[in-house]
Amino acid sequence: MKELLMDSFYHSTDHKGGSFFYEENGRRLAELNYIRAGDRQIIIDHTTVDDSLKGQGIGKRLLSNLVIFVRENQIRVIPLCPFATATFRKIHEWQDVLA
């Protein structure tokens, strides 16, 4: 299932996990992938942003959308992706969602 969040940002899920992504003209240019780890935890395993979008905060916006989602659904996050791990260390307001 693909759900539009805002301004070309989407969330899709399946029984194994999901992704938050950014699209322009039908092209997926940035993506944050996660897998389910039980009913109440997810593991962020990969984040990628196209070179044309680097430095524009797109990765952080993907992660921000994920934080909103997990808070609404009372899910804890295990960030294995280096980008997600580093960003969670920097943004103290997001610490509450970590497993």
N, C-alpha and C positions, 0 to 999 in steps of 0.2 A: 504494500500500500504506500502510495506517495502522497504526502500532505504538504501543501504550500504553507510556509510559516510567515514569511514577509520578504519583499524585495528580492525575488529569485532565490531565496533560501528554502530548502525543503527538508523533510524528514521522511525516511522510508523504513519500514520494519518487515521482518518475517519471523518465523519461529526460532531462528538461530541468533538473531541480533538485528542490526540496522545500521543506518548511516544518516548523518546530517550532511547536506551538500548544497553547493551553490552552482546554479546553471545560468548560462547566457546563451540565447538562441539555440536551446536544446543541447548544448554542450556542457557536460559536467566539468567545471574548472577547479573545484575544491571539494574535498570530502573528508569527513571524520567517520571512521568505522568503529563499531563496537560489537561485541558478542555478549550474549547472556551468560551469566554465571549463577544459575539458580533463578528464583523468582524475584529476588530483591537486590541483585547486584549485576552490574555490567562491567566489562573490561574494554577500555579504549585501546585498540591495538594498532591503529594506523591513522595518520592525518597527512593529507597531501594538498598542496596549493599550487596551481599553475604559476609558472614564472611570471606571466603577465600580470598577476595579481599580488605578487610578493610585496610586503611592506604596507599593505592597505588594511591590515587588521581582519582579513577574511577568516583566517584560522581561529582567531580569538572570538569572532562572531559565531562560528560554528560551535565552538566550545560553550559559549554563552547560551546558545539555543539548547544544547545538551543539558546544561545545568538547570535551566528552567524546566525541561522535561523530567529530569530525575527528581527534582524537588516536588513537582506536581504528583508524581507517581511513587514517592517514598522509596526511591531506589538509591543504592550506594554505588560509588564509582571506584574502580581500580584502574588508574591511568598507567598503562605500560608503554604507550607511545611516548617517545622523548619530548615531543612538542607539548603534549597534554601534561606530562609530568612537570615540565619547566613552568608552564603557565599556571598550573595549580599552586606551585610554590610561590609565585609572584602575587597571586590574587587571593588575599586572605579571606575575602568575603565568600569564597567558594569552598572553603575548607570543610564546611558542614556536610557536603555531599560525599566526601571521601570515605571509603570503607576502612 
